[in-house]
Amino acid sequence: MTAPLLELEDVTKHYPVYKGLIRKKQVGAVRAVDGVSLQINPGETLAIVGESGCGKSTTARLAMRLIEPTAGSVRFEGRDITHLDRAALRSMRRNMQIVFQDPYASLNPRMTVEELIAEPMLVHNEGTAASRRARVLELLRRVDLAPYHAARYPHEFSGGQRQRIGIARALALSPKLIVCDEPVSALDVSIQAQVVNLLKDLQQELGLAYLFISHGLAVVKHVADRVAVMYLGQVVELASKQDLYGNPRHPYTQALLSAAPEPDPTRREGWNVLGGDVPSPLNPPAGCRFHTRCPLAQERCRMEVPNLRSVGAGHSAACHFAESVPIFSHAAAAREESPSRRRRLALYEASRRQVN
């Protein structure tokens, strides 16, 4: 069995909250990430999905050690990087790169594209000026940009082109893992497809592993091998893409899938709509953190914290009643007879006849 490339074990990040101006006193902590354990294998794409504020991006930055964990450990190729000094961490990071959400904010506007892509090689003292330039031109070709783009500045490109530059920069040191922190959320839908297809092609060509952060379930379904669902700083479900989309075992996962728009005129609206607001990570609920919004919550959910446990081969869920949760199914919802469904079907058939 292949050893994991990246391992997160009980990783936690709490941000202390202080009171007072002179003699500050800690009065609480924001539990941004609370005991997350994940593994990524070589050449695999693990996606993390969830609502805004659930801890996805914080988890990605903890994996890169861009921020320091409060507790837990991060291992890369079996080596614990949690407490490495700056020199050792810099050497390790040549194998771990990141593509940020905003392609413009992540690029220095005063540097040309050639300087931006060559900068990682300069930091790691790799190659000569001539070899670095040759590498830059090769990377531009890989991301479908022209050689003359090397002399331009970031403001001269579209959003999709800037994200390609960010990807080229991440590839400069031939890493084994790339963290993609919502890399397409700021792009138009047509450009999203181009960037996602580029990432998949690069993965097949170079054997890359991805930690893919997104709230777009359609994008994740296209790019991921396995999916972790996060809620309020914790992983509530982890499964292969096929199992998660076809057989979700946590009510929160079902609600996310239900909320995703589909081009199906027969689908019944509002199949599984969540009520209430996301609780504050400063004071999360006792027991299951999802029980305040869960339509299936019982007294046990309010008192006992559910463990992330196996509910099938390679499928885990943090729900006391995962085996008895009704299966979410668009097909079943579409078959349900209702006046609104009959009206939609009639309008749909009428529009088809007009087109034909």
N, C-alpha and C positions, 0 to 999 in steps of 0.2 A: 504494500500500500504506500502511495506517495505521501511524504511528510508535508504538512501544511507549510505554505510560504509565509503567511502572517497569522498570528494567533493573538487574540485579545482575551484575557482571562480576568473576569470580575472587575473590569475597568470602571472606575468611578471618577466623576468630576463634580465637585461641589464648590460653588462660589460663595464665600462667606458674606454675610450682610451685617454691617456695623451700625451702631447708633452712637451719636455723640460727636462733637467736633474736636475736642482736646483729648479727652480720655476715651478713646473708642472702645466700645464693648460689642462683641459679637452677639447678635440676637437671633441669628438663624443662618440658613444656608440655602441657596438655590440649587436644587438637585438636578443639574442639567443632564448628567448621565449617571445611572445608578446600577452598577453591577452588570455590565454588558460583557458577554463572552461570545466570540465569533472566531471562525477560521476561514481562511481563503487558501485554496490549493493553487499550485502553479497552472497558469493558463486558464483560470476560472474567473467568471464574473459573478461577484456577490453584490446584490443590490440591497440598499436600505431605503425603505419607504415609510411614510407617515406624515401626519399633519405638520404644519409649520410650528417650530418650537418643541418638537418631540426629542431633539438631541441628535439628529442625523449628522449634521455638519460638525458638531462637537466631537462625536465619535470618530469621524474621519480625521479631524485634526489631532485627536489623541493617538490614533494609529500612526500618524506621521511624527508624533511628539512635537508638533508645533505648539501645543499647550501641554503643561505638565499634569499628569493624572493625580487625583487625590489619593487613590488606592488602586490596587490591581497591577497587572503586568502586561507588557506588549513584547512579543517575541517575533523576530524576523529571521527566517531560516533557522529556527531553533535557538537563536541568540537573544537573550533578554536585553532590550534596548531602553528599558525604562529608566535606568540610572547611568547610562553612558555619558561620559564627559563630552564637551563640545567637539573636540578633535575626532574622537571615535564616532560620534553621531554624524558629523559631516561626511566622514568616509562611508558610513552606512547609507546615507541618504542618496548616494548616487544610484542605488538600486530601488529607491522609493521616490516617486515624483508625484506632483499634483497638478490638476487642471481646475482652475477656479471658476466660480459661477459667472462672474462679470468679466468678459474678455477684455474690456477696455481698462477697467480699474486695475487689472493684474499686469498690465504692460506699461513700462515706463515711457511716457509720451516724448521724452527727449532722446530716446535711443532708436536707432534704425532697427529694422527687422533682423538684419545680420547681427548686430550687436546684441539684440535680445536673445536670439537663439544660441549665439556663441558664448553668452555669459556663463552658463553652467560649466562649460568646458574650461573657461578661464579660471573659475573658482577652484576647480579640481586640477588645475595645471595639466590639462590634457592636450597633447599635440602641439604643433607649430601653428603660426598664423595661416600658412597656406593650407594645412590639413583641416584646420577649423573652418576655413571658408568653404572648402570642398564638402565638408560635412553639412554645413548650413544649406548649401545648394541641393545636396542629396535629400535633406529633410524637407525642404520646400517642395521638391518633386513628390515626395511620399504623401504630402498632405494636399496635393493638387494645386499648388501655387507656382508661379513662374519665377525664373531666376532674377528677373528685373525687380521683383517685389522686395528683394533683399535691401535695396537702397532706400526704401520708403519708410515712413513713420506710421505709427498705429492709427492716427486720426484719418489717414488716407484709405482706410479699409472699411468694409461693411462688418457687421457684427459676426456673421458666419466666418468671414476671412480672418478676423481677429482671433476667433476661437481656434481656427486652424493653426495660427501662429503659436498660440498657447500650447497646442498639442505638439507641434514641432519642437518647441522649447523643452517640453517634458520628455521627449524622446532623445534629446541630445546626448545623454550619457548612457543610452541603451539600458534603461531600467528593467526590472523584473515585475514591478508593481506600479500601477498608476492609480491614484485616487482621483476620481472624477466627481467633484462637488457640484452637483446640479449643472453640468456643463452645457445643457441646451435650454434651460428654463428661460433665459433672456433672449432667445432667438425665435424668429418666425417659424411656423410649423414646417414649411417646406425646407427651411435651412436646418431645422432640427433633424429631419430625416437624413440629410446629407452628412451631418456631423456624426450621427449615430452609426450610419453605414461605414463611415471612415474609421471609426473606432473599432468596429467589428473586423474590418479588413486588416487593420494593423495588428489586431490580436491574433488573427489566423496566420499572418505573415511572420510576426516576431515572437509569438508565444507569450504575450503579455497577460498578466492577471490584472483585473480591475476591481476596485471597491467603488461601486457606482451609487452615488447619492441622488435621489430624485423623489419628487412627489407626483410625477407623471406616470400613472400605471400603464399606459399604453407604451411608453418608451421602455419601461422596465420589462414589460412582457416581450419586447423585441430583442433586448440586449442581454438579459440576465440568464444565468444558469440556476442560481439559487437566490431566494429573496428572504430578507429579514424585515419584519414589520415592527416598528418602534412606536411606543405610546408613553409619553411622559417620562422619558429617560430610560425605559426598559424595553427589551425585546419581548414581544408577546406572541410572535409566531415566526417560525423558521422552517422553510421547506424548499424543495425544488420548485422551479417555475410552474411546471405542469401540475403539481399537487396543490400549490397555493392558489392558482387561478381556477382549478377544477374542483378542489375539495377543501376550501378554507375551513379551519376548525376553531377559529376565534371570532367572537361577534364583532370585534373592531375591524378585523380584516374583511369580514363580510360587508360591513358598512362602507369601507373604502371602495371595495369593488362595486357595490351598489351605486355609489355616488359617481363613478366614472361614466362619462357620456359614451353612448354607443350609437352608431348609425343604424338603428333598428326602429322603424316606425311602429312596430307592434309591441314594443317593450312598455310595460306598465310603469308609470312614474312612482317615485317615492317608495320603493319596495322595502328599504331598510334605512330610514332616515334617522340620524342620531339627534337626540335632544340635548339641551343644556350646553354649557361651555366647558372647555378644557380646564381642569383644575389648575391652580397655581403650583409650579414646581417648588415654590418656597414652603408650601404646606400641603403636600400630596395627601390624598385620602388614605385612611387605614385600610388594610386588607388589599383586595384587588383594586388597583388604581383606576380601572375602567368601570367600576361598579356604579358610579354616579351617573353614567350615561348608558349603561348596558340594559337593553330591554329584557334580558334573561337573568338579571341579578337576583340572588337569594341571600338569606341571612349569612350563610357561610362566606359569601363573597365580601361582605362588609367586615368580617372579623379575621379571616385567614388569607395570607399572601399566597397566591398560587405559584408554584414552581414551573419553570419552563421544562416540560417533560415530554417524552416521546408519545406520540399518538399514532404512529405508523412508521414505516421504513423511511428514515431520513426526514421525518416530519415531526416537529415539536411545537407545542402550544402551551401558553401560560394561562390556562383556564380550568377551573375545577370541573366543569361539565363539558369539556371539549368533545367527548365521545357522543354526547347527546344533543349537541348544537344542531339545529335544523340546517341542512345543506342549502346554501344560497345557489340559485340557479336562474339565469336569465330566461332559459327556455321554459321553465315551469311558470315563471311570472308572465311570460308572453302568452301562455296557454290559458291563463286565467280569464274567464269571461267577465266583461264589465261593459257598461254603456260607453265609457270613454275609449275602451279598446276597440269596440265595434265602430265608433265614429272615426278613429284613426285609420282602421283598416279600410273603411269606405273611402276616405279621402286619399289614401295611398293608392287604392285600385283605380280611382278616378284620375289621379295624376298620371298613372301608367298608361291609361287608355288615351289621354290627351297627347302624351309623348309619342305613342305608337300610331 
